[in-house]
Amino acid sequence: MNEHQLPAQELKQAIAQKALALGFNKVGIAKAESGIEAERLQEWLSLGYQADMDWMANPKRQDITQVMSGAKSVICLALNYYTPHQHSSHRQVGKISRYGWGRDYHKVLTKKLKALATWLESLSNDLGDYQGEKIQTRYYVDTGPIAEKAFAQRAGIGWIGKHSNVITRDYGSWLFLGEVLTNLELEPDRPHTEHCGTCTRCIDACPTGAIAQPFVVDANRCIAYHTIENKAKQIPEAIATNLQNWVAGCDICQDVCPWNHRFAQETSEADFHPFPHNIDPQLTDLVTMTEEIWDQHFKGSALRRIKRDRWQRNAQTLIDKG
C-alpha cells in the first residue's frame, strides 16, 4: 500500500474511527499553530492570576511548535467522565470534585492516546513515508505545555465557557482532554462557535468570585486551586469561609451550568466510576487519616497530588469554619 491508496480525507476518517473505537467520545483536528490564546495567556499571567503555578509561564505554552518540532496537526480528543452520583449537603462530610472520583484520568487517557499514536505511527509501515516523511507523534494529557482548551475549540470539540471549561453539546463540560501532535498535515475541522450567550450562572454562583470576568479565572480566588495546589499551612480567610465543604477541588461552576443540566450523560468508562471513599468522606476521618490510609485510598488516583497534610488542612479548615 502507498500513500495514493489512502487519500488524506480517508486517513482523517480512519483516525476518527480509531479514536472512537479506543473509547474516546469526541475527536477533532486543528492546525498545529498557536493563536489568540497565546496573547490571552500572557495577559492572564501579567495579572498574576496563575498564583504560584509557575509552570503556566512556560513559553512553549504560547507556541505549540516548540512542543514538537515539525508538528503540523493536533488531534484533539475528549472523554466523558460524568457519573450520576450526587454530593451530600451534610456539614460533616467533604465534597470531592467529580474529576477525581475514580481512577486517575492521566492513566486512563494516556493508555488510549498511546494506542492511537502507536497505531498512527505504524501506518508508516504500510504507507511508506506518508507526505514525504515518516509519521511522528507526541501525546499529552494535561502533562505538557499545551493550550488544550483553545485547541479543542479550534478542532470543533466544543467551546470554552465563561467558567473556562470546554463545553460540548453532547456531554456538557464533564470532559477530560488529550492531544496527539503529529507531523501529518491533516485537514482541520471547523472551530466550534460559542453558546454561553448572556448566561452568567457560573460567575454568579462562585462563592469566592474566582471568575474575574467571563472566560477568565483568577486562581488566587479559586477553591479548586487552594484545596489542590496551594501548599501553604493555612488557606486564606476569604477562601476558608467560603469553601462550602469542598475539600478537594470544586465543581460549583459546572454544577450550575445549564448545558450540564441538559446534556450530561453517564460515562461508559468504568474506571471513572467513584471509589467508595471518594463519595462523602467524613471530615474527621480525613483529619485523622494516617499516611498508610492516604497511600491506600489514593493509589492510582489523580487526588494523590493532594498530599496527606493538605487533606488534613482542608478538612480541619472546614471543621473550624463550620
C-alpha positions in Angstrom: 0.0 0.0 0.0 1.2 3.5 -0.7 0.1 7.0 0.1 -2.1 7.1 -3.1 -4.2 4.3 -1.8 -5.2 6.2 1.3 -6.2 9.8 0.5 -5.9 12.5 3.1 -9.7 12.6 3.8 -9.8 8.8 4.3 -6.8 9.0 6.6 -8.6 11.6 8.7 -11.7 9.5 8.8 -9.6 6.4 9.8 -8.1 8.4 12.7 -11.5 9.5 13.9 -12.8 5.9 13.7 -9.8 4.6 15.6 -10.1 7.2 18.3 -13.8 6.3 18.8 -13.0 2.6 18.8 -10.5 3.2 21.6 -13.2 4.8 23.7 -12.9 8.5 23.1 -16.2 10.4 22.9 -15.1 13.3 20.7 -12.3 13.8 18.2 -11.3 16.8 16.1 -8.3 18.2 14.2 -6.7 21.6 14.4 -3.6 23.1 12.8 -0.5 23.0 15.0 -0.3 26.7 15.2 -0.9 29.0 18.2 -3.4 31.7 18.0 -5.0 34.4 20.1 -4.8 32.2 23.2 -1.1 33.0 23.4 -1.9 36.7 23.8 -4.7 36.0 26.3 -2.4 33.7 28.4 0.2 36.5 28.5 -2.4 38.9 29.8 -3.6 36.4 32.4 0.0 35.9 33.6 0.6 39.6 33.8 -2.4 39.9 36.2 -0.9 37.2 38.4 -3.9 35.0 38.0 -1.7 31.9 37.9 -0.9 32.3 41.7 2.2 30.2 42.3 1.6 27.8 39.3 4.8 28.8 37.7 4.6 26.1 35.0 1.8 28.2 33.3 4.5 30.7 32.2 6.4 28.0 30.2 7.0 29.8 26.8 6.2 26.6 25.0 2.5 27.0 26.1 2.4 30.1 23.8 3.9 28.4 20.8 3.0 24.8 20.1 5.7 24.4 17.5 8.2 24.5 20.4 6.4 21.5 22.0 7.0 19.2 19.0 9.3 20.3 16.2 7.7 19.7 12.8 4.2 19.3 14.2 1.6 20.2 11.6 -1.6 18.9 13.2 -3.1 18.5 16.6 -5.6 15.6 17.0 -7.8 16.7 19.9 -9.6 14.0 22.0 -12.2 14.2 24.7 -13.5 11.6 27.1 -16.7 11.9 29.2 -16.2 11.3 32.9 -19.7 12.1 34.3 -21.3 9.7 36.8 -24.8 10.5 38.3 -23.7 10.3 41.9 -24.5 13.5 43.9 -22.8 15.2 46.8 -24.3 15.2 50.3 -25.2 18.5 51.8 -24.3 17.3 55.3 -21.9 19.6 57.1 -19.8 16.8 58.5 -18.7 15.4 55.1 -16.4 16.8 52.5 -17.0 17.3 48.8 -14.6 16.0 46.2 -14.5 17.2 42.7 -16.1 14.8 40.3 -13.0 14.5 38.1 -11.2 12.8 41.0 -13.8 10.2 42.0 -12.4 7.3 40.0 -9.1 6.2 38.5 -6.5 8.8 37.6 -7.6 10.2 34.3 -3.9 10.6 33.3 -3.5 6.9 33.4 -6.8 6.1 31.6 -6.3 8.7 28.8 -2.6 8.0 28.4 -3.2 4.4 27.6 -5.7 5.3 24.9 -3.6 8.1 23.5 -0.5 5.8 23.3 -2.6 3.2 21.4 -3.8 5.9 19.0 -0.3 7.3 18.5 1.3 3.9 18.1 -1.4 2.9 15.5 -0.8 6.2 13.6 3.0 5.7 13.5 2.5 2.1 12.4 0.8 3.4 9.2 4.3 4.4 8.0 5.0 0.7 7.6 2.0 0.4 5.2 2.1 3.8 3.6 5.8 4.3 3.3 6.8 7.9 4.1 3.4 9.5 4.0 3.5 13.1 2.7 7.3 12.6 2.3 8.3 11.7 5.8 7.9 9.1 8.5 4.8 9.6 10.6 5.8 11.1 14.0 3.6 11.7 17.0 3.7 13.0 20.6 0.8 12.8 23.0 -0.3 14.7 26.2 -2.9 14.5 28.9 -2.6 17.9 30.6 1.0 16.9 31.1 2.6 19.3 28.6 2.6 23.0 27.9 -0.3 22.9 25.5 -3.3 25.3 25.5 -5.5 22.3 25.2 -8.9 24.1 25.6 -8.1 26.5 22.8 -7.1 23.7 20.5 -10.2 21.7 21.5 -12.4 24.6 20.5 -10.4 25.1 17.3 -10.8 21.4 16.5 -14.6 21.6 16.9 -14.8 19.6 20.1 -16.7 22.3 21.9 -16.4 25.9 23.1 -14.7 27.5 26.1 -17.4 28.5 28.5 -17.4 31.5 30.8 -16.1 29.3 33.6 -13.1 28.5 31.3 -14.0 24.8 30.8 -14.8 23.3 27.4 -18.5 22.7 26.9 -20.0 20.3 24.3 -23.5 19.9 23.1 -23.2 16.1 23.7 -21.7 15.9 27.2 -21.7 19.4 28.7 -18.4 20.2 30.3 -17.7 16.9 32.0 -14.8 16.0 29.7 -11.1 15.2 30.0 -9.0 16.4 27.1 -6.0 14.9 25.4 -3.9 15.6 22.3 -1.8 13.8 19.8 0.6 16.1 17.9 1.7 14.8 14.6 3.8 15.9 11.6 1.0 14.8 9.3 -0.8 17.6 7.6 -4.5 16.8 8.2 -7.5 18.9 7.2 -8.5 20.9 10.2 -12.1 20.8 11.5 -14.3 23.9 11.7 -13.8 25.7 15.0 -16.8 25.5 17.4 -18.9 28.5 18.0 -19.6 29.8 21.5 -23.0 29.2 23.0 -22.9 30.7 26.5 -24.9 33.8 25.3 -25.9 36.1 28.1 -25.8 33.4 30.8 -23.8 34.3 33.9 -24.8 31.4 36.2 -21.2 30.2 36.8 -20.0 33.7 37.5 -22.8 34.4 39.9 -22.5 31.1 41.7 -18.8 31.2 42.5 -18.7 32.0 46.3 -15.2 33.5 46.1 -15.6 35.5 42.9 -12.9 33.5 41.2 -14.3 34.1 37.7 -12.9 37.6 37.5 -14.6 38.2 34.2 -16.2 35.9 31.6 -13.7 33.2 30.5 -11.1 34.4 33.0 -10.4 32.6 36.3 -8.2 34.0 39.0 -6.5 31.1 40.7 -5.9 33.3 43.8 -9.6 33.2 44.5 -10.4 29.7 43.2 -11.4 27.0 45.7 -10.0 24.3 43.4 -6.6 25.9 43.4 -6.5 26.4 47.1 -7.6 22.8 48.0 -5.3 21.1 45.5 -2.3 23.3 44.6 -1.9 25.7 47.5 0.8 24.2 49.8 0.6 26.9 52.5 -0.2 25.8 56.0 -3.4 27.8 56.0 -6.0 28.6 53.4 -6.6 32.4 53.1 -9.5 33.5 55.2 -11.5 34.8 52.3 -11.4 31.4 50.8 -11.7 29.4 54.0 -15.0 31.0 55.0 -16.5 30.2 51.6 -15.4 26.6 50.9 -18.9 25.2 51.1 -17.5 21.9 52.2 -15.2 21.4 49.2 -12.2 19.5 50.4 -10.6 18.6 47.1 -11.3 20.7 44.0 -14.6 22.4 43.3 -17.4 21.8 40.8 -19.8 24.7 41.6 -19.3 26.5 38.2 -20.0 23.2 36.3 -22.9 22.1 38.6 -24.9 25.3 37.8 -24.2 25.3 34.1 -27.4 24.8 32.0 -25.5 22.8 29.4 -24.6 20.3 32.1 -28.2 20.1 33.3 -29.4 19.3 29.8 -26.7 17.2 28.3 -24.7 15.4 31.0 -24.8 11.7 30.4 -23.2 8.8 32.3 -19.7 7.8 31.2 -19.1 4.5 29.5 -15.6 4.3 31.1 -15.8 2.0 34.1 -12.6 3.5 35.5 -14.3 6.8 36.1 -17.0 5.4 38.4 -16.3 6.5 42.0 -14.2 4.7 44.6 -16.4 4.4 47.7 -14.1 6.5 49.9 -14.4 9.5 47.4 -18.1 10.0 47.9 -19.0 12.0 51.1 -15.8 11.4 53.2 -16.2 12.3 56.8 -14.2 15.3 57.7 -13.0 13.8 60.9 -11.7 10.7 59.0 -9.7 13.0 56.7 -8.2 14.9 59.6 -7.1 11.7 61.4 -6.0 9.9 58.2 -2.7 8.1 58.6 0.0 8.0 55.9 -0.9 4.4 55.3 -4.6 5.1 54.7 -3.7 8.1 52.5 -1.5 5.8 50.4 -4.2 3.1 50.2 -7.1 5.4 49.3 -5.3 7.5 46.7 -3.2 4.9 44.9 -4.0 5.2 41.2 -6.0 8.4 41.8 -5.5 11.9 40.4 -6.2 13.0 44.0 -2.8 11.6 45.1 -1.5 15.1 44.0 -3.0 16.3 47.3 -0.7 15.2 50.0 -1.9 14.0 53.3 -1.1 17.2 55.1 -3.2 19.2 52.7 -6.1 16.8 53.1 -5.9 17.3 56.8 -5.6 21.1 56.4 -8.6 21.3 54.1 -10.8 19.1 56.4 -9.7 20.9 59.6 -10.5 24.3 57.9 -14.0 23.1 57.2 -14.5 21.8 60.7 -13.2 25.1 62.2 -15.3 27.2 59.9 -18.4 25.0 60.2 
